[in-house]
Amino acid sequence: MTADDNAEESLRLVEEHLTKAIRDPLRAELDSAPILDPWWFVVDTDGYTLLIGKVSGHPILRGPLKRS
């Protein structure tokens, strides 16, 4: 795969995710969505607002956060 192919695929994925983000979620998407509970919002030192909490049901994230 060339760099151009990677860029095109990246743009395709961004477009796909943005298209999903501008519509209401489907019931099946909500039923399979990861859960963040309990959660809190915090503002970091750069002024960004973050949601933090315990994630369950995520397809990639597993176990507790390990800090380096």
C-alpha positions, -999 to +999 in steps of 0.1 A: +000+000+000+014+034-010+014+066+010-014+079-013-034+047-006-030+052+031-041+089+029-071+080+008-081+052+032-077+076+062-099+102+045-125+076+038-126+065+074-128+101+086-157+107+063-174+075+074-171+085+111-182+120+105-213+108+086-222+086+116-216+114+140-241+138+124-270+114+127-288+100+157-274+066+168-293+035+159-307+014+188-282-014+180-253+011+182-265+023+216-270-012+229-234-022+219-217+011+229-191+011+256-201+025+290-182+051+310-194+048+346-186+064+370-174+095+350-162+130+357-152+159+335-120+178+342-102+206+326-065+198+319-036+223+322-040+233+285-077+242+290-091+211+273-122+195+288-119+157+293-143+130+303-126+105+326-140+074+342-142+036+342-148+021+308-166-012+303-176-030+271-150-013+249-139-033+219-102-024+223-096-010+259-091-037+285-082-036+321-071-006+342-052+023+328-014+018+332+006+050+337+042+051+326 
